Amino acid sequence: MIEKEMRQENLEGLVAFVQVAETRSFSGAAARMGLTPSAVSQSIRQLEQRVGIALFTRTTRSVRLTEAGEKYLQRVRPAVLELDQAADALGQTNARPTGTLRLNVPRVAHMVVLQPILRSFLDVYPEVSIEISIDSTLIDLVEGGFDAGIRYSDIVERDMNGVQVGPAMTRRVVATAEHWARYGLPSTPGDLLTHRCIGFRYKSSGALERWAFVQDGKSFSLSPTNALVVNDVASIVQATLDGIGAAYVTSCYVDGLVERGRLVRALDDWMPSLPALTLYYPGRRGVTPKLRALIDFLKKRSGEPAGLDAMLC
C-alpha cells in the first residue's frame, strides 16, 4: 500500500533524464528514444522546473550532470531500469518478437557474427529493429542500456549468461608476396624484427599491441618495428595490401584475401588460437523474445563469415 499520494507528473521525463545522462547528449538520447532533440530538451526543462534545480550543465559542445544531477541519477536509474525490466517481462508473453534490440560488439564480432545474418534475420522478424554499437571496450551492459554484447569468451564475466556464436579463429601474420620477396619469408617470429611491420594501438588503453605466438604449448610475444601504427583493423588490412609491411591480425579479416592470392600467410605453426566469440547478457535479466530470436537464429546459421574484400575494394 502506498501511503503517500503518487503524482503522475513526478514520473514524467525520468526516462529522458536517464538517457541524456548516459549518452551525455540530447541528440544521442533522442536517437535512442525515437524522438527529436527538441522534444527531449523540453522534457528535461520541465523536469528541472518540477524538481526546482538544474540537473545538467549545458555548453555548445557538451552536456554533463551537475552535482545534484549525479545524486538524482543514482536514485532514479534503478527505478527506470526496474520499469524497463517489468515491460520486458510482460513482453515474454508475446508470441512475436518485437522492439529494438541494442547490441554492443567489437568490430570482429560485427563482421563475423552479425553482418552475415542481419538481412535474413530482419526479413524473418520485421517487427524487430537492431541498433549496434561497435566498441571494443568492455562495458556495463545494464548501465549502457544494451540487451546483449558479444566478446571473446575469456573476458566475459562469470555472472553473465553466454552462448557461443562465432566460428573458431586464430591469428595470422600476413603480407604481400612482394613484401616477403623483399624481406624474406620468416621461419621464426624473431625474423620479423628485421621486417617493416604495421602495428595496432588500442583506443581504450593507448597500448601498442604485442604480437603473440605459441611454441610447444608456451606463449610469448614480441614488438616488431612498426613503419605504421593505426587503431583500426580495416586500415591495417588495407595498408598491408598496399605493401607497407607485414601485419598481425585475426584470421577472419584476411583469409578471403589469402585465398585470392592478394596476401600470403607466414608462421602458421606459431599462431595462437582465439577464444570463442560469445553472445552474453545479464544473468539477472530474463531473455526477451527479441533476444531469444537472435540467439536461436545465430545457433542455426551456417556459412562462412563475410570477408573484408567488399569494404576494401
C-alpha positions in Angstrom: 0.0 0.0 0.0 1.4 3.4 -1.0 0.5 5.8 1.9 1.8 9.0 0.1 -0.1 10.1 -2.9 1.9 9.4 -6.1 1.5 12.1 -8.8 2.0 11.2 -12.4 3.9 14.3 -13.2 6.7 13.2 -10.9 7.4 10.3 -13.2 7.4 12.3 -16.5 10.8 13.0 -18.0 12.7 10.4 -16.0 13.4 8.1 -19.0 14.7 11.2 -20.9 16.8 12.2 -17.9 18.5 8.8 -17.7 19.1 8.6 -21.4 20.7 12.1 -21.6 22.8 11.3 -18.5 24.1 8.1 -20.1 24.7 9.5 -23.6 25.8 13.0 -22.4 23.9 14.2 -25.4 20.4 15.4 -26.2 20.7 14.1 -29.8 22.0 10.8 -28.6 19.1 10.4 -26.1 16.7 11.4 -28.8 18.0 8.7 -31.2 17.6 6.1 -28.5 14.1 7.1 -27.7 12.9 7.8 -31.3 12.2 11.5 -30.5 13.5 14.8 -31.7 16.3 16.5 -29.7 14.0 19.5 -29.1 11.4 17.2 -27.5 14.0 15.6 -25.2 15.3 19.1 -24.3 11.8 20.3 -23.4 11.2 17.2 -21.3 14.4 17.8 -19.3 13.5 21.5 -18.8 10.1 20.6 -17.5 11.7 18.0 -15.2 14.2 20.6 -13.8 11.3 23.0 -13.2 9.4 20.4 -11.2 12.4 19.4 -9.0 13.5 23.0 -8.7 17.2 22.6 -9.6 19.4 22.3 -12.6 20.3 18.7 -13.4 22.6 19.3 -16.3 25.3 21.9 -17.2 25.0 22.7 -20.9 27.5 24.2 -23.3 27.6 24.4 -27.1 29.7 21.3 -27.1 28.8 19.2 -24.1 26.2 18.2 -21.7 27.2 17.0 -18.2 25.4 16.3 -14.9 25.5 18.8 -12.1 26.3 17.5 -8.6 22.6 17.4 -7.9 22.0 15.6 -11.2 24.6 12.9 -10.2 22.8 12.3 -6.9 19.4 12.3 -8.6 20.6 9.8 -11.3 21.8 7.4 -8.5 18.2 7.3 -7.2 16.3 7.4 -10.4 18.3 5.0 -12.7 17.4 1.8 -10.7 13.7 2.6 -10.8 13.7 3.3 -14.5 15.6 0.1 -15.1 13.1 -1.8 -13.0 10.2 -0.4 -15.0 12.0 -1.4 -18.3 12.6 -4.9 -17.0 8.9 -5.1 -16.0 7.9 -4.2 -19.5 10.4 -6.8 -20.9 8.8 -9.4 -18.6 5.4 -8.6 -20.0 6.8 -9.0 -23.4 7.7 -12.6 -22.7 4.0 -13.4 -23.3 4.1 -12.1 -26.9 4.4 -14.8 -29.5 6.1 -12.5 -31.9 9.4 -10.8 -31.1 9.1 -7.0 -31.3 11.0 -3.9 -30.4 14.6 -2.6 -30.7 17.5 -5.0 -29.9 20.5 -3.0 -28.7 23.9 -4.8 -29.0 27.4 -3.8 -28.0 30.1 -5.6 -30.0 33.7 -5.2 -31.2 34.3 -4.9 -35.0 35.3 -8.5 -35.4 32.0 -9.7 -33.9 30.0 -7.4 -36.1 31.8 -8.7 -39.2 31.9 -12.4 -38.3 28.7 -12.9 -36.4 26.2 -10.2 -37.2 26.8 -8.8 -40.6 26.3 -12.1 -42.4 22.8 -12.6 -40.9 21.4 -9.2 -40.5 19.4 -9.1 -43.7 17.9 -12.5 -43.3 17.1 -12.0 -39.6 15.3 -8.7 -40.2 13.4 -10.3 -43.0 12.2 -13.1 -40.7 11.4 -10.7 -37.8 10.2 -7.5 -39.4 8.9 -6.2 -36.1 12.4 -6.2 -34.6 14.9 -3.4 -35.2 18.6 -3.7 -34.3 20.9 -1.0 -33.0 24.6 -2.0 -33.0 27.3 -0.1 -31.1 30.7 -1.2 -32.4 33.0 -0.8 -29.5 36.0 -2.9 -28.3 35.8 -1.5 -24.7 34.2 -3.9 -22.2 31.3 -2.0 -20.7 28.4 -2.5 -18.3 25.6 -3.7 -20.5 22.9 -2.7 -18.0 24.3 0.8 -17.4 24.7 1.3 -21.2 21.1 0.2 -21.9 22.1 -2.8 -24.0 20.3 -6.1 -24.3 23.4 -8.1 -25.0 27.0 -7.9 -26.1 29.5 -10.1 -27.9 33.0 -10.6 -26.7 35.7 -13.4 -26.6 34.7 -15.9 -24.0 37.7 -15.4 -21.8 36.7 -11.8 -20.9 33.0 -12.4 -20.3 32.2 -12.0 -16.6 31.0 -15.2 -14.8 27.7 -13.7 -13.7 26.7 -13.3 -17.3 24.7 -15.9 -19.4 26.7 -16.7 -22.5 26.1 -18.5 -25.8 28.9 -19.3 -28.3 28.0 -17.7 -31.6 31.2 -17.4 -33.6 33.4 -19.8 -35.6 36.9 -20.9 -34.5 39.5 -18.3 -35.3 43.2 -17.8 -35.0 45.8 -15.0 -35.5 47.7 -14.5 -38.8 50.9 -12.9 -39.9 50.3 -11.7 -43.5 52.0 -9.6 -46.1 52.0 -9.2 -49.9 54.1 -11.6 -51.9 56.3 -8.6 -52.8 57.0 -7.8 -49.2 58.1 -11.4 -48.4 60.3 -11.4 -51.5 62.0 -8.2 -50.4 62.5 -9.1 -46.7 62.4 -12.9 -46.8 59.7 -15.3 -45.6 60.3 -15.6 -41.8 60.9 -19.1 -40.4 60.6 -17.9 -36.7 58.9 -14.9 -35.1 62.2 -13.4 -34.3 62.8 -12.9 -38.1 60.1 -10.3 -38.1 62.3 -7.9 -36.2 64.1 -7.1 -39.4 60.8 -6.5 -41.3 58.8 -3.4 -41.8 55.5 -4.0 -39.9 52.1 -2.4 -39.3 51.1 -2.1 -35.6 47.8 -1.7 -33.8 47.2 0.7 -30.9 44.2 0.1 -28.6 41.9 3.0 -28.4 40.8 2.3 -24.8 44.2 1.9 -23.2 46.6 3.5 -25.7 48.8 0.5 -25.5 50.5 -0.9 -28.6 49.6 -4.5 -29.3 52.3 -7.1 -28.9 52.4 -10.0 -31.4 51.7 -13.2 -29.5 53.0 -16.6 -30.6 52.9 -20.2 -29.3 55.6 -22.9 -29.4 55.4 -26.3 -27.7 52.4 -25.0 -25.7 54.2 -22.0 -24.3 53.2 -18.4 -25.2 55.5 -15.5 -25.8 55.2 -12.1 -27.6 57.4 -9.5 -29.3 57.1 -6.0 -30.5 58.3 -5.6 -34.2 59.5 -2.5 -35.8 56.4 -0.6 -37.0 56.5 1.6 -40.0 52.9 2.5 -39.4 50.6 2.3 -36.4 46.8 2.7 -36.5 43.9 1.9 -34.2 41.6 0.4 -36.9 41.9 -3.1 -38.2 40.4 -2.3 -41.6 43.1 0.3 -42.1 45.8 -2.2 -41.2 44.5 -4.7 -43.8 44.4 -2.0 -46.5 47.9 -0.9 -45.6 49.1 -4.5 -45.8 47.5 -4.8 -49.3 49.3 -1.6 -50.2 52.6 -3.3 -49.5 53.5 -1.1 -46.5 54.5 -4.0 -44.3 53.6 -7.2 -42.5 50.6 -7.3 -40.2 49.3 -9.4 -37.3 45.5 -9.7 -37.5 42.6 -12.1 -36.8 42.1 -14.7 -39.4 38.6 -13.6 -40.4 39.9 -10.3 -41.7 42.4 -11.8 -44.2 41.6 -15.4 -45.0 39.5 -14.4 -48.0 42.3 -12.2 -49.3 44.8 -15.0 -48.8 42.6 -17.4 -50.8 42.5 -14.9 -53.6 46.3 -14.6 -53.6 46.3 -10.9 -52.6 48.1 -11.7 -49.3 50.4 -14.5 -48.2 50.5 -16.1 -44.7 53.6 -16.8 -42.7 54.5 -18.6 -39.4 51.2 -20.6 -39.3 52.8 -23.1 -36.9 53.4 -20.4 -34.4 49.9 -18.8 -34.4 47.7 -18.9 -31.2 44.0 -19.8 -31.4 41.5 -17.4 -30.1 38.7 -18.0 -27.5 35.2 -18.4 -29.0 33.0 -15.4 -29.6 30.2 -15.4 -27.1 26.9 -13.5 -27.0 26.3 -12.6 -23.4 23.6 -10.9 -21.4 22.9 -10.2 -17.7 22.2 -13.3 -15.7 19.5 -11.5 -13.6 17.5 -10.4 -16.6 15.2 -12.8 -18.5 15.7 -13.5 -22.1 13.2 -11.3 -24.1 11.6 -12.8 -27.2 13.6 -10.5 -29.5 16.9 -11.6 -27.9 15.8 -15.3 -27.9 15.0 -15.0 -31.6 18.5 -13.7 -32.3 20.2 -16.4 -30.2 18.3 -19.1 -31.9 18.9 -17.6 -35.3 22.7 -17.5 -34.7 22.8 -21.1 -33.5 21.1 -22.3 -36.7 23.0 -20.2 -39.1 25.6 -21.8 -41.4 28.0 -20.5 -43.9 31.3 -18.6 -43.9 31.8 -15.2 -42.4 31.9 -12.2 -44.7 35.4 -11.0 -45.7 36.7 -7.5 -45.9 37.1 -7.6 -49.7 33.9 -5.5 -50.2 35.0 -3.0 -47.7 38.4 -2.5 -49.2 37.7 -2.5 -52.9 
